[in-house]
Amino acid sequence: MAADIPIDQPIVLTAGEARVLGALVEKEVTTPDYYPLSLNALGNACNQRSNREPVMNLDEDDLRQALNGLERKQLAGRARSSDGRVTKYEHWLGEAFNFSRAETALMCVLLLRGPQTPGELRGRTERLHSFDEISDVLAGLGKLMERQPPLAALLPRLPGTKESRYAHLLSGPVESIIIPVAAGATEHPAHNPEHENRIAQLEVTVEELRQEVASLRQKIESLLG
């Protein structure tokens, strides 16, 4: 049985541990009839070629090593309800962090697919939790970022992109959070997650207003026509 863990201390997962934990969280919701997972089913979930970034090829030894690490961190391990014939595994993420369903869904997809924009997260969490608006996604990400220590971070916007991406911090700091100094520059602007989050929310609001205006225009044209 999972005990309380010191969540005020940073947790650093290996890539294999992050994939195993994300797969367990996902399959609990999407395939509840087959959860907890056998080692074989867990391997298939971790190594599937869809909805994973990067695609991995974890063998049985990799899976056992990851499960041992997660059990030491009290985040996953042998299922308490296992009948003993086939060893099965479950996650204890809810017991460790007391996540809401929204936070669980966001953390799951971030573990499985790496840094993503709010729009990508909204679409990819649909089977786990339904976010009515992008603002609900941002609110969930905000709660993860406000944890002590933070469990998610806002990354600098990539050149040529409109939206910022978010990443989980369960595998330690994300290097790209620090903006590199451009050649010839003496310093770079201070990274301000609160400011960038506000900009992202404003961009979402503008897009929603644009869609509403387009819808109204179509209705007016239909009435006039």
C-alpha positions in Angstrom: 0.0 0.0 0.0 1.3 3.4 -0.9 2.1 5.6 2.1 2.2 9.4 2.2 5.2 10.7 0.4 7.0 14.0 1.2 5.6 16.0 -1.8 7.3 19.1 -0.6 10.5 17.5 -1.9 11.2 17.4 -5.6 10.5 14.1 -7.4 12.8 13.3 -10.3 11.6 10.5 -12.6 13.7 8.8 -15.3 12.3 8.7 -18.8 11.2 5.1 -18.3 9.5 5.9 -15.0 7.7 8.9 -16.5 6.4 6.7 -19.4 5.3 3.9 -17.1 3.5 6.3 -14.7 1.8 8.1 -17.6 0.7 4.8 -19.2 -0.8 3.6 -15.9 -2.8 6.8 -15.4 -4.0 6.8 -19.0 -5.2 3.1 -19.0 -7.0 3.4 -15.7 -9.4 5.8 -17.4 -9.5 4.6 -21.0 -9.5 0.8 -20.4 -10.8 0.4 -16.9 -11.8 -3.3 -17.5 -8.1 -4.2 -18.0 -6.7 -2.1 -15.2 -4.6 -2.7 -13.1 -2.2 -3.8 -15.9 -0.1 -6.9 -16.3 3.5 -6.4 -17.2 2.8 -7.4 -20.8 -0.1 -5.0 -21.1 1.9 -2.2 -19.5 4.7 -2.8 -22.0 2.2 -2.5 -24.9 0.9 0.7 -23.4 4.3 2.2 -22.9 5.6 1.3 -26.4 2.5 2.1 -28.5 3.3 4.2 -31.5 0.4 6.5 -31.2 -0.1 9.3 -28.6 3.5 8.9 -27.4 6.4 11.3 -27.8 9.0 10.0 -28.1 8.1 6.5 -29.2 9.9 4.1 -26.8 10.8 0.4 -26.8 11.0 -0.6 -23.2 11.7 -4.3 -22.6 10.7 -6.3 -19.6 13.9 -5.4 -17.7 13.3 -1.7 -18.4 9.7 -2.0 -17.1 10.7 -3.7 -13.9 13.4 -1.2 -13.3 11.0 1.7 -13.8 8.4 0.0 -11.6 10.9 -0.5 -8.8 11.9 3.2 -9.0 8.3 4.3 -8.9 7.6 2.0 -6.0 10.5 3.6 -4.1 9.0 7.0 -4.8 5.6 5.6 -3.8 4.0 6.6 -7.1 3.2 3.1 -8.5 3.6 -0.5 -7.8 1.9 -3.9 -7.5 -1.8 -3.7 -7.4 -3.3 -4.1 -3.9 -6.3 -5.9 -5.4 -4.2 -8.4 -7.4 -5.6 -12.0 -7.1 -2.0 -13.4 -7.1 -2.3 -15.4 -10.3 -0.9 -12.7 -12.5 1.0 -9.8 -11.0 -0.6 -6.5 -12.0 0.5 -2.9 -11.5 -1.3 0.4 -10.6 -0.4 4.0 -10.0 -0.8 6.0 -6.8 -0.6 9.4 -8.3 -3.9 10.5 -6.7 -2.8 9.5 -3.2 0.6 11.2 -3.6 -0.7 14.6 -4.9 -4.5 14.7 -4.4 -5.0 15.9 -8.0 -8.3 17.0 -9.4 -9.4 15.1 -12.5 -8.3 18.1 -14.6 -4.8 18.1 -13.0 -4.5 14.3 -13.4 -5.5 14.5 -17.1 -3.0 17.2 -17.8 -0.2 15.6 -16.0 -0.9 12.3 -17.7 -0.7 13.7 -21.2 2.4 15.8 -20.4 4.1 12.6 -19.1 3.2 10.7 -22.3 3.8 13.4 -24.9 6.2 16.0 -23.5 5.8 19.8 -23.8 2.5 20.9 -25.4 0.4 24.0 -26.0 -2.9 24.5 -24.2 -4.8 23.8 -27.4 -2.9 20.5 -27.9 -3.6 19.6 -24.3 -7.3 20.3 -24.6 -7.6 18.0 -27.6 -5.4 15.2 -26.2 -7.0 15.0 -22.8 -10.4 14.5 -24.2 -10.6 10.8 -23.3 -9.4 11.5 -19.8 -11.2 14.7 -18.9 -13.4 17.2 -20.9 -12.2 20.8 -20.8 -15.0 23.1 -22.0 -12.7 26.0 -22.7 -9.0 26.7 -23.2 -9.3 28.9 -20.0 -10.1 25.7 -18.1 -6.9 24.1 -19.4 -4.9 27.2 -18.4 -6.5 27.1 -14.9 -5.5 23.5 -14.5 -1.9 24.2 -15.6 -1.9 27.2 -13.2 -2.7 24.9 -10.3 0.2 22.5 -11.3 2.5 25.5 -11.5 1.5 26.9 -8.1 2.3 23.6 -6.3 5.3 23.7 -4.0 7.5 22.5 -5.5 6.0 23.4 -8.9 4.9 20.4 -11.0 4.6 22.2 -14.4 6.3 25.1 -16.1 5.7 27.5 -18.9 8.3 27.3 -21.6 9.5 30.2 -23.8 7.6 30.5 -27.1 9.4 28.9 -30.0 10.3 31.2 -32.9 7.5 31.4 -35.4 4.9 29.9 -33.1 1.8 31.5 -31.7 1.3 29.6 -28.5 3.6 28.8 -25.6 4.1 25.2 -24.5 3.9 23.7 -21.0 6.0 20.9 -19.6 5.8 18.7 -16.4 8.6 18.9 -13.9 8.4 15.4 -12.4 11.6 14.6 -14.3 13.4 17.6 -13.0 13.9 21.1 -14.5 13.4 21.5 -18.2 16.5 23.0 -19.8 14.5 25.0 -22.4 12.9 27.0 -19.7 16.0 29.1 -19.7 16.1 31.3 -22.7 19.6 31.2 -24.3 21.4 34.4 -25.0 21.5 35.2 -28.7 24.9 35.6 -30.4 26.2 39.1 -29.8 23.7 39.9 -27.1 24.8 40.7 -23.6 21.8 39.4 -21.8 18.3 38.1 -22.4 15.0 39.3 -21.0 13.9 37.9 -17.7 11.5 35.0 -18.0 8.2 35.9 -16.5 5.8 32.9 -16.4 2.9 35.0 -15.0 3.3 37.5 -17.8 3.5 34.9 -20.5 0.5 33.0 -19.1 -1.5 36.3 -19.2 -0.6 36.8 -22.8 -1.6 33.2 -23.7 -5.0 33.8 -22.0 -5.5 37.0 -23.9 -4.6 35.3 -27.2 -7.2 32.6 -26.4 -9.9 35.2 -25.6 -9.1 37.1 -28.9 -9.5 33.8 -30.9 -12.8 33.0 -29.2 -14.1 36.5 -30.0 -13.0 36.2 -33.6 -14.9 32.9 -33.9 -18.0 34.5 -32.3 -17.8 37.5 -34.7 -17.5 35.1 -37.7 -20.5 33.1 -36.5 -22.6 36.3 -36.1 -21.5 37.5 -39.6 -22.7 34.2 -41.1 -26.1 34.5 -39.4 -26.6 38.1 -40.5 -25.6 37.2 -44.1 -28.1 34.3 -44.0 -30.9 36.6 -42.8 -30.1 39.3 -45.4 -29.8 36.8 -48.1 
